[in-house]
Amino acid sequence: MTKETLQNITVEKNKNSKIGEVDFDNLVFGSVFTDHMFVCDYHDGQWQDPQVIPYQPLTLDPSARVFHYGQAVFEGMKAYRDDEDQVWLFRPDENFNRINKSCERLAMPEFPENYFYEGLKTLLELDKDWIKKGFGNSLYIRPFVIATQAGVMASPSNAYKFIIICSPAQAYYGGEVRVKIADHYSRAASGGFGFAKAAGNYAGQFYPTNLAKEDGFQQVIWTDANTHEYLEEAGTMNVFFRIDDTLVTCPISDRILDGVTRKSVIDVARDMGINVEVRPVKVKEIIEAANDGRLKEIFGSGTAAVITPVLGFGYKGDKWELPKQDSTYAQQIKKRIMDIQYNKAEDKFGWRYKV
């Protein structure tokens, strides 16, 4: 291993790449990681010592605050290689702003913008061979922050670690997805931190999602904690409904994640001339639309799959199947977004970021 300083980032290269051991045709999402990682520590009141080092385990004190009080936030991004071997990010400014928004809500220090972009670009330059060509292939990027101060006092940590790791990903095919509309469990409450990408938000979903799977569903559409009358998110995705020829999604709030893909779907759909309504959506409205034959599509949006079509849904023991269509809004919008991500179409929105 050799060390050198590149601008503000100390780089320790891994001379023994494991890329030759990876079967890129049979990747399990999020299970294989690249040769390097970016790390930066917060202590003495500031972020310092940014480094790119070989991917390796962490050593933490058993009393580190992350284990006891859950101060942990993360992001999900992707890098794409186009046909000319250029590497692109998709709206990284949104991810940077959102991780700092999440940090603020969990009483964690915000991360400096120059460290974020310089660290990310340095990491991707070192591991660029892991970004494979091909429509649907990408490098999944996971920035995250954890509290590292030792001690079990119930107060915010004064030490943190910011890390970026990367995992090669294939075109994402999630199989058939049917969802159960929640009528008891909740993902988040008003005044809470449902809008943050906090680790605890996801841990709290696992149990009710397991119960839904026992009933034959793959995901849960969450409803508001107060009345369970209004629809919010679908599993780990934002959710859209096509009623007749109008695309409907609920507004963001302190309970709902402000998804980067969600915002992109809304902008692309409107640019395509599709009528989009961002408003509260009642469970009752969706059931009535399904019974009347006016509910044409449901789909989720997120970084992993861009768009995931939903084939059917259940509520309080009843089940509905959605009609099959030759050309769906989901297919059309997904292609438009991916064409931008892979530099196959004009980026009129200014979303692409060249690495």
Buried (B, 14 or more C-beta within 10 A) or exposed (E): EEEEEEEEBBBBBBEEBEEEEBEBEEBEBBEBBBBBBBBBBBBEEEBEEBBBBBBEEEEBEEEBBBBBBBBBBBBBBBBBBBEEEEBBBBBBBBBBBBBBBBBEBBEBBBBBEEBBBBBBBBBBBBBBEBBBEEBBBBBBBBBBBBBBBEBEEEEBBBBBBBBBBBBBBBEBEEEEBBBBBBEEBBBBEEEBBBBBBBBBBBEBBEEBBEBBEEEEBBBBBBBBBEEBBBBBBBBBBBBBBBBEEBBBBBEBBBBBBBBBBBBBBBBBBEEEEBEBEEEBBBBEBBBEBBEEEBBBBBBBBBBBBBBBBBBBBBBEEEEBEBEEEEEBBBBBBBBBBBBBBBBEEEBEBEBBBEB
